[in-house]
Amino acid sequence: MQKPIAIATRVEHATAMQFLGWRNAWAVAQWTGCVFFVPEGAESPFRRNTEMDRGNGHVKENAPAFLIFGRDQSYARVDILDWIVQDAFGLFKHVQVRAFGEIFDERED
């Protein structure tokens, strides 16, 4: 009978860019080729319920800006200060700011 074996993950070199809002939305879009910027207070199906006015169902004026990131019908919301990471295979993924430091260490080239 086959038994499980112990394994370890490989060290992977990746590149990353943090989304800082309008200041670098264009840079993120050029780098990934797969994002759409949603400005502060704009309508979007990716808005959270807390960003909607319960009285009239409209988006609150101060609802934060964010990116819609993805390809091939698979999309994620990237909030300000979240990261987009390109792995060693060239694939992009979204990493929330609170998880980034637990997963990655910055390195000098």
ZAKOLTOR-995187 format. One line per field, with one value per atom (N, C-alpha, C): atom name; y, x negated, z. Coordinates in Angstrom, 1 decimal. Example, Ala and Ser with C-alpha at 12.3 -4.5 7.8 and 13.67 -1.06 7.14 Angstrom:
BEGIN
atom: c(N,CA,C,N,CA,C) $
yy: c(-5.7,-4.5,-3.3,-2.2,-1.1,0.0) $
xx: c(-13.2,-12.3,-13.2,-12.8,-13.7,-12.9) $
zz: c(7.8,7.8,7.8,7.1,7.1,7.9) $
% end
This chain:
BEGIN
atom: c(N,CA,C,N,CA,C,N,CA,C,N,CA,C,N,CA,C,N,CA,C,N,CA,C,N,CA,C,N,CA,C,N,CA,C,N,CA,C,N,CA,C,N,CA,C,N,CA,C,N,CA,C,N,CA,C,N,CA,C,N,CA,C,N,CA,C,N,CA,C,N,CA,C,N,CA,C,N,CA,C,N,CA,C,N,CA,C,N,CA,C,N,CA,C,N,CA,C,N,CA,C,N,CA,C,N,CA,C,N,CA,C,N,CA,C,N,CA,C,N,CA,C,N,CA,C,N,CA,C,N,CA,C,N,CA,C,N,CA,C,N,CA,C,N,CA,C,N,CA,C,N,CA,C,N,CA,C,N,CA,C,N,CA,C,N,CA,C,N,CA,C,N,CA,C,N,CA,C,N,CA,C,N,CA,C,N,CA,C,N,CA,C,N,CA,C,N,CA,C,N,CA,C,N,CA,C,N,CA,C,N,CA,C,N,CA,C,N,CA,C,N,CA,C,N,CA,C,N,CA,C,N,CA,C,N,CA,C,N,CA,C,N,CA,C,N,CA,C,N,CA,C,N,CA,C,N,CA,C,N,CA,C,N,CA,C,N,CA,C,N,CA,C,N,CA,C,N,CA,C,N,CA,C,N,CA,C,N,CA,C,N,CA,C,N,CA,C,N,CA,C,N,CA,C,N,CA,C,N,CA,C,N,CA,C,N,CA,C,N,CA,C,N,CA,C,N,CA,C,N,CA,C,N,CA,C,N,CA,C,N,CA,C,N,CA,C,N,CA,C,N,CA,C,N,CA,C,N,CA,C,N,CA,C,N,CA,C,N,CA,C,N,CA,C,N,CA,C,N,CA,C) $
yy: c(-1.2,0.0,1.2,2.2,3.4,4.3,4.9,5.9,7.3,8.3,9.7,9.9,10.8,11.1,12.6,12.9,14.3,15.1,16.3,17.2,18.6,19.4,20.8,21.6,22.8,23.7,24.2,24.5,25.0,26.5,27.0,28.5,29.0,30.0,30.5,32.0,32.4,33.9,34.5,35.6,36.2,37.7,38.4,39.9,40.3,41.5,41.9,43.4,43.9,45.3,45.5,46.5,46.8,47.9,47.7,48.6,49.8,51.0,52.2,53.1,52.7,53.5,54.1,55.3,56.0,56.2,56.4,56.8,55.8,54.5,53.5,52.5,52.8,51.9,51.7,52.7,52.6,51.7,51.8,51.0,49.5,49.3,47.9,47.3,48.1,47.7,47.4,48.2,48.0,46.7,46.5,45.4,44.0,44.0,42.8,42.6,43.7,43.6,43.0,42.9,42.3,42.9,44.2,44.9,46.0,46.3,47.4,48.2,49.5,50.4,50.9,50.7,51.3,52.4,53.7,54.8,54.9,55.7,55.9,56.4,55.7,56.0,55.5,54.8,54.4,53.1,52.9,51.6,50.4,49.3,48.1,46.9,45.7,44.5,44.0,44.5,44.0,44.8,45.8,46.5,45.6,45.9,45.2,45.9,45.1,45.6,46.8,46.9,48.0,49.3,49.2,50.3,50.9,50.3,50.7,51.4,52.4,53.2,52.3,51.9,51.0,51.7,53.0,53.7,53.7,53.9,54.0,53.0,52.2,51.2,51.7,53.0,53.6,53.4,53.5,53.5,54.7,54.5,55.7,56.5,57.8,58.6,58.3,57.9,57.6,56.1,55.3,53.9,53.9,53.1,53.2,52.7,53.2,52.7,51.3,50.5,49.2,48.8,47.7,47.1,45.8,45.6,44.2,43.5,42.4,41.7,40.3,40.0,38.6,38.4,37.2,36.8,35.6,35.3,34.1,33.9,34.9,34.8,34.5,34.6,34.5,35.8,36.5,37.9,38.0,38.9,39.2,40.7,41.1,42.5,42.7,43.7,44.1,45.4,45.4,46.7,47.4,48.7,49.5,48.9,48.8,48.2,46.7,46.0,44.6,44.5,43.3,43.0,42.2,42.4,41.4,40.9,39.5,38.8,38.0,38.1,37.3,36.2,35.0,33.9,33.5,32.5,32.1,31.6,31.2,30.7,31.8,33.1,34.2,34.4,33.6,33.7,34.8,35.5,36.6,36.1,36.5,36.2,37.4,37.5,38.5,38.0,38.9,38.5,39.7,39.4,40.5,41.0,42.2,42.9,42.2,41.7,41.0,39.7,39.0,37.7,37.9,39.0,39.1,38.9,39.5,39.4,38.0,37.2,35.9,34.9,35.3,34.4,34.8,36.1,36.5,37.3,37.3,38.1,38.9,40.2,41.1,40.7,40.7,40.3,41.4,41.5,42.5,41.7,42.3,41.7,42.0) $
xx: c(-0.8,0.0,-0.9,-0.5,-1.3,-1.1,-2.1,-2.0,-2.4,-1.9,-2.2,-3.7,-4.3,-5.7,-5.8,-6.8,-7.0,-7.6,-7.2,-7.7,-7.9,-8.6,-8.8,-8.6,-8.2,-8.0,-9.4,-9.5,-10.7,-10.7,-11.9,-12.1,-11.8,-10.9,-10.4,-10.7,-11.3,-11.6,-10.4,-9.9,-8.8,-9.0,-8.2,-8.1,-6.8,-6.7,-5.4,-5.3,-4.1,-3.8,-2.6,-2.7,-1.6,-0.7,0.6,1.5,1.7,1.4,1.4,2.6,3.5,4.6,4.3,5.0,4.8,3.4,2.5,1.1,0.4,0.7,0.0,0.9,2.2,3.1,2.6,2.2,1.7,0.5,-0.4,-1.6,-1.3,-0.4,0.1,0.8,1.6,2.3,1.3,0.3,-0.7,-1.5,-1.8,-2.7,-1.9,-0.6,0.1,0.9,1.4,2.2,3.6,4.0,5.2,5.9,6.0,6.7,7.6,8.6,9.5,9.6,9.4,9.5,10.9,11.4,12.7,12.4,12.8,12.5,13.4,12.9,13.7,15.1,16.1,17.5,18.2,17.4,18.0,18.8,19.8,20.6,19.7,19.9,19.2,19.9,20.0,20.6,19.6,18.4,17.5,17.5,18.5,18.6,19.2,18.7,19.2,20.5,21.3,22.5,22.3,21.2,20.9,20.6,20.3,20.0,21.3,22.4,23.7,24.5,25.3,26.2,27.5,27.7,28.9,30.2,30.2,31.5,31.9,31.0,31.3,30.6,29.7,29.0,27.9,27.6,26.5,25.1,24.1,22.7,22.5,21.9,21.5,20.4,20.4,19.4,18.0,17.8,16.5,16.1,16.9,16.5,15.1,14.2,12.8,12.6,11.6,11.1,10.5,10.6,9.9,9.7,9.0,8.8,9.6,10.1,10.6,9.5,9.0,7.9,8.2,7.8,8.0,8.1,8.3,8.4,9.4,9.9,10.7,11.8,12.6,13.8,13.5,12.2,11.8,11.3,12.0,11.7,11.7,10.8,10.7,10.7,11.1,11.0,9.7,8.9,7.6,7.8,7.8,7.9,6.6,6.7,5.5,4.7,3.4,2.3,2.2,3.1,2.9,1.8,1.4,0.3,0.7,0.0,0.1,-1.3,-1.3,-2.6,-2.7,-3.8,-4.1,-5.0,-4.6,-5.5,-6.5,-7.4,-8.5,-8.0,-6.7,-6.2,-5.5,-5.5,-4.9,-3.4,-2.9,-1.5,-1.3,-0.2,0.1,1.1,1.0,2.0,2.1,3.2,3.6,3.2,2.5,2.2,2.7,3.5,4.0,2.8,2.9,1.8,1.5,2.5,2.2,1.5,1.6,0.9,-0.4,-0.7,-1.9,-3.2,-3.3,-4.5,-4.7,-3.6,-3.7,-4.2,-4.0,-4.3,-5.6,-5.9,-7.1,-8.0,-9.3,-10.3,-10.9,-11.1,-11.7,-13.2,-13.7,-15.1,-15.8,-17.0,-17.8,-18.4,-18.3,-18.9,-20.3) $
zz: c(0.0,0.0,0.0,-0.8,-1.0,0.2,0.7,1.8,1.4,2.0,1.6,1.9,1.1,1.3,1.8,2.5,2.9,1.8,1.6,0.5,1.0,0.3,0.6,-0.6,-0.5,-1.6,-2.1,-3.4,-3.9,-3.7,-3.6,-3.5,-4.9,-5.0,-6.2,-6.3,-7.3,-7.5,-8.3,-7.8,-8.4,-8.4,-9.2,-9.1,-8.7,-8.1,-7.5,-7.6,-7.7,-7.6,-6.7,-5.8,-4.9,-5.6,-5.5,-6.0,-5.0,-5.5,-4.6,-5.0,-5.8,-6.2,-7.5,-7.8,-9.1,-9.4,-8.4,-8.6,-9.5,-9.4,-10.2,-10.9,-11.0,-11.7,-13.2,-13.8,-15.2,-15.3,-14.4,-14.4,-14.1,-13.2,-13.0,-14.2,-14.9,-16.1,-17.2,-17.4,-18.4,-18.1,-16.9,-16.5,-16.7,-16.2,-16.3,-17.6,-18.1,-19.3,-19.0,-17.7,-17.4,-16.2,-16.2,-15.1,-15.6,-14.8,-15.1,-13.8,-13.9,-12.8,-12.5,-11.3,-10.9,-9.9,-10.4,-9.5,-8.3,-7.3,-6.1,-6.4,-5.8,-6.0,-7.3,-8.1,-9.4,-9.2,-10.1,-10.1,-10.5,-9.9,-10.3,-9.7,-10.4,-9.8,-8.7,-8.6,-7.6,-6.3,-6.3,-5.0,-3.9,-2.7,-1.5,-1.0,-0.3,0.2,1.1,1.8,2.7,2.0,0.7,-0.2,-0.8,-0.5,-1.1,-0.1,-0.6,0.3,0.5,1.7,1.9,1.6,1.7,1.4,0.0,-0.9,-2.3,-3.3,-2.7,-3.5,-4.4,-4.3,-5.1,-4.3,-5.1,-4.5,-3.7,-2.5,-1.7,-2.4,-2.2,-2.9,-2.4,-1.2,-0.7,-0.8,-1.6,-1.8,-2.5,-1.9,-2.4,-3.9,-4.5,-5.8,-5.6,-6.7,-6.7,-8.2,-8.3,-9.6,-9.8,-11.0,-11.3,-12.1,-11.6,-12.1,-12.6,-13.7,-14.2,-15.7,-16.0,-17.4,-17.5,-18.7,-19.0,-18.0,-17.7,-16.9,-15.4,-15.0,-13.6,-13.1,-12.3,-11.9,-10.4,-9.9,-8.5,-8.3,-7.1,-6.8,-6.0,-6.5,-5.9,-5.2,-3.9,-3.1,-3.0,-2.7,-2.5,-1.4,-1.7,-0.9,-1.1,-1.8,-2.2,-3.2,-3.5,-4.4,-5.5,-6.7,-7.8,-8.0,-8.0,-8.1,-9.4,-10.1,-11.3,-10.9,-11.0,-10.5,-11.6,-11.3,-12.2,-13.5,-13.6,-14.9,-15.7,-15.2,-15.8,-15.5,-14.6,-14.3,-13.2,-13.3,-12.3,-11.3,-10.0,-9.0,-8.1,-7.5,-6.5,-5.1,-4.3,-2.9,-2.0,-1.1,-0.2,0.7,1.0,1.8,3.1,3.8,5.0,4.9,3.7,3.5,2.8,2.2,1.4,2.2,3.4,4.2,4.7,4.9,5.4,4.3,3.0,1.9,1.2,1.1,0.3,1.2,0.8,1.3,0.2,0.4,-0.6,-0.7,-2.0,-2.2,-3.1,-2.9,-3.7,-4.9,-6.1,-7.3,-7.5) $
% end
